[in-house]
Amino acid sequence: MVIGLVGTAQAQPTVTAAGAVAATSCPHNGGDSVNFSGKFFQRNATNGPLSIHLEDGYNPADGKQYAWTYVQNASKGDVAWVAYTTGSGYIKCGAVALNGTGAFYTNAFLTSASSSVHMEGCATDVSTGRTVCTAPW
């Protein structure tokens, strides 16, 4: 259930000291994860009342693994997204804002076995303006 699409940030390529190129776009968007199988919370964090989870699972349409941010105890206007990097600097993928209260989640984004790819589940509590992300996965 994606509510109130906010948009995604696009960055210019950046080369790190180690030569890794930063992500310039989000990975493949697998859409709504409601029918995915093998769901698992990979990382968790809290931001005031918000419980933030980076969750993963498998899309039955293509059999591939995807990750998304799932937020509980949210209020109207709270925002969630998946932070994605390929080595230097994160970009926002699938940012959504909640139009009600309760739990909500972002679209799912394709994962990677590459050691340079990391994802985080992030959310902003609009009552405080504070943003918290899970540890990288």
C-alpha positions as CSV (number, residue, x, y, z in Angstrom):
1,M,0.0,0.0,0.0
2,V,1.9,3.0,-1.2
3,I,0.3,6.2,-0.1
4,G,1.1,9.7,-1.2
5,L,4.1,9.3,-3.5
6,V,6.8,11.9,-2.6
7,G,9.4,11.2,-5.3
8,T,13.0,10.0,-5.6
9,A,16.2,11.9,-5.5
10,Q,18.6,11.6,-8.4
11,A,22.3,12.2,-7.9
12,Q,25.2,12.8,-10.2
13,P,27.8,10.0,-10.4
14,T,30.6,10.3,-7.8
15,V,33.8,8.3,-7.8
16,T,35.2,7.4,-4.4
17,A,38.8,7.3,-3.4
18,A,38.6,3.5,-3.8
19,G,37.2,4.0,-7.3
20,A,33.6,2.9,-6.6
21,V,31.0,4.8,-8.5
22,A,28.1,6.1,-6.4
23,A,24.5,5.1,-7.3
24,T,22.8,7.5,-9.7
25,S,19.4,5.8,-9.8
26,C,17.4,3.4,-7.7
27,P,17.5,-0.3,-8.5
28,H,14.5,-2.0,-10.2
29,N,11.2,-1.2,-8.5
30,G,9.4,-4.4,-7.8
31,G,6.2,-2.6,-6.6
32,D,4.0,-3.6,-3.8
33,S,5.4,-6.4,-1.6
34,V,2.0,-7.6,-0.2
35,N,2.2,-10.9,-2.1
36,F,6.0,-11.5,-1.7
37,S,7.1,-14.7,0.1
38,G,9.9,-15.4,2.6
39,K,9.6,-12.0,4.2
40,F,12.2,-11.2,6.9
41,F,13.2,-8.1,8.9
42,Q,16.8,-7.5,8.1
43,R,17.4,-4.4,10.2
44,N,15.4,-2.4,12.7
45,A,15.5,1.1,14.3
46,T,13.3,3.4,16.3
47,N,12.5,7.1,15.9
48,G,10.4,8.2,18.8
49,P,7.1,6.3,18.4
50,L,8.1,5.0,14.9
51,S,9.4,1.4,14.5
52,I,11.4,1.3,11.3
53,H,12.2,-2.0,9.5
54,L,14.2,-2.8,6.4
55,E,12.4,-5.9,5.2
56,D,13.1,-8.3,2.4
57,G,11.3,-11.0,0.5
58,Y,10.9,-12.7,-2.9
59,N,8.7,-11.5,-5.7
60,P,6.6,-14.4,-7.1
61,A,6.5,-12.6,-10.5
62,D,10.3,-12.9,-11.1
63,G,11.6,-15.0,-8.1
64,K,14.1,-12.2,-7.2
65,Q,14.8,-10.8,-3.8
66,Y,13.7,-7.2,-3.0
67,A,13.9,-4.9,0.0
68,W,11.5,-2.2,1.3
69,T,11.0,0.0,4.4
70,Y,8.1,-0.9,6.7
71,V,7.1,1.6,9.4
72,Q,4.7,1.0,12.4
73,N,3.1,3.5,14.8
74,A,3.2,6.3,12.2
75,S,1.2,9.5,12.1
76,K,-0.1,11.5,9.2
77,G,2.7,13.0,7.2
78,D,5.5,10.7,8.4
79,V,7.7,9.8,5.4
80,A,9.6,6.5,4.7
81,W,12.0,5.5,1.9
82,V,14.8,3.0,1.1
83,A,18.3,4.5,1.2
84,Y,20.5,2.9,-1.5
85,T,24.2,3.1,-2.2
86,T,26.7,1.4,-4.5
87,G,29.7,2.6,-2.5
88,S,29.6,6.3,-1.9
89,G,26.6,8.4,-0.9
90,Y,23.0,7.3,-0.5
91,I,20.0,8.1,-2.7
92,K,16.3,8.0,-1.7
93,C,14.2,5.4,-3.3
94,G,10.4,5.2,-3.2
95,A,9.7,7.9,-0.7
96,V,6.1,7.9,0.5
97,A,4.2,9.9,3.1
98,L,1.4,8.5,5.2
99,N,-2.1,10.0,4.7
100,G,-3.5,8.5,7.9
101,T,-2.1,6.7,11.0
102,G,-0.8,3.2,11.7
103,A,1.6,1.2,9.5
104,F,2.8,1.7,6.0
105,Y,5.6,0.6,3.6
106,T,7.5,1.7,0.5
107,N,7.6,-0.1,-2.8
108,A,10.2,-2.9,-2.9
109,F,13.6,-2.5,-4.6
110,L,15.8,-5.2,-6.1
111,T,18.6,-6.3,-3.8
112,S,22.2,-7.2,-4.9
113,A,24.8,-9.7,-3.8
114,S,27.5,-7.1,-4.5
115,S,29.5,-6.2,-1.4
116,S,29.4,-2.5,-2.5
117,V,25.6,-2.3,-2.5
118,H,23.9,-1.4,0.8
119,M,20.3,-0.5,1.7
120,E,18.8,1.1,4.7
121,G,15.2,1.6,5.9
122,C,14.6,5.3,6.7
123,A,11.7,7.3,8.1
124,T,11.1,10.9,9.2
125,D,8.8,11.6,12.2
126,V,7.1,14.8,11.1
127,S,6.2,15.8,14.6
128,T,9.9,16.3,15.4
129,G,11.4,16.5,11.9
130,R,13.9,13.8,13.0
131,T,15.1,11.2,10.5
132,V,16.4,7.8,11.5
133,C,17.7,5.0,9.3
134,T,18.4,1.4,10.1
135,A,22.0,0.0,10.0
136,P,23.1,-0.8,6.4
137,W,22.2,-4.2,5.0
